[in-house]
Amino acid sequence: MNTRIPGAAFTAYGTTRGAEEHQSPSISRSTLSVGHGRSLQDLRDQLPAWERLYTVSGVNNPFVDPLWLMAWAEHYVGENDLDVIFVRSDGRLVGVAPFYRSRARLLGRLGPSRLLLLGSGGRDNLTELTELLVLKQQCRAILKTIVTDITFSADCDWLEFAFAAQHGWLETQWLPMRGQHPRFVALHKGTTASVILELLGTSDGIPLKRNMRRNLRHRNNQLQRQGATIGIERLNRADQMEYGLQILSRLHRARSTMHGVPFHPDMLQVGRARAFLGDAVTSMAAAGRAAIFVLHIDRQPAAVQLVLIANGCYYMALSGLDPTRWHASPLTLLTAAVIDDAHACGANRVNLSTGPNTAKLSWSEHLEYHQEFLLFRRSVLASTRFAAYWQARSFERIWHEYRLQRRLAGP
């Protein structure tokens, strides 16, 4: 299949859209070249090569799955706001940086312009991890090409992106210079931790902690003494997703209404989240990269778990439960079933999602880190806008945490 990026997808330095493929600064034309996809059709044209790179890279993050990002772009990004970087080595796609342009809201008004990765920016909370998709064999060279290209050509106040654990750290030497100083100032924005349960080399069984095994036996024995029947339903076909998502939406919302337990907001009530998730999960299920697991107690759904599958990794995404079954620990039982399914299918790991807490750490204490970086333009106006936005954002986060604590305390 011809995977050449159409000429309309490229922007060369100092030219208008529609120019031919160009060479990134400081990178030899014979090694790495850069093109920009600026429309949904450009992204669709690149989808076959993009999916091949996603598979070959072996990345374990389902939120960089091209099908997930395409659905997100279709639901949340304006046609003129896309700026997706495609890096090629001798014609072969080796890196993708899926940026889009966004205007931050500052004190209720449109504020500074930003370049963000698809899935980020607060339009929903369903995309938990963003990162640049690069081939492992040329990881650092590709990352340098992306950072150099976007900071050379970016017309924004600042840009944000994340490196996966295997990407290492951002080198400020990659930033283009203006005189004796870089054009952008680099900041480490934060770190996102995920809880990982490794399954490789565990042919003798799933490596669970002793306390967790005892807890699972206790819960199963308790339900058996009560005469309850337990069943696990695995939905993994595209035509099953709508049925599974209906259960997920209902139990996810029910969980958000519980008091006196760790608060989980209803993320499917935000804007277009439900429609987006339906499109993304259906397309991923058709490709064998998504499934919904339902735990039934006495033939009624008691817990549900959306699982996204990324190159041998089961990612525990959205979940929900029936509050009347809380004391039976249905999500714990369902998590064990998902881990067992991952092990049986030959998966190498289970990602219990971001935000380590007591529940997740009871399964594993192995953490993996994504590093988030922010580059803002070295100018008085951009610096002032960034400082104002950052202060407003900090206040918003503090207020959000305060509301969560009040919600946890109950009425």
Protein Blocks (a to p, Z undefined) as FASTA:
>chain_A
ZZbdcfklpccehiaehiacdddehiafklcccdddfbfklmmmmmmmmmmmmmmnopab
fklgfklmmmmmmmmpcfklgccddddeehiafbdcddddddddeehiacddddddehih
olackbmbgcddddfklmmmmmmmmmmmmmmmpccfbdcddddfknopadfklpccehjb
cfbdcddfbdcddddddfehplnoccddfklmmmmmmmmmmmmmnopacdddddfbfklm
mmmmmmmmmmmmmmmmpghiacdddfklgojlmmmmmmmmmmmmmnopaccddddeehia
fbdcddddeehiacdfdddddfklmmnommlmmmmmmmmmmmmnopabdcebehiafklm
mmpccdcdddddddddddfklmmmmmmmmmmmmmmmmmmmmmmmmmmnoZZ
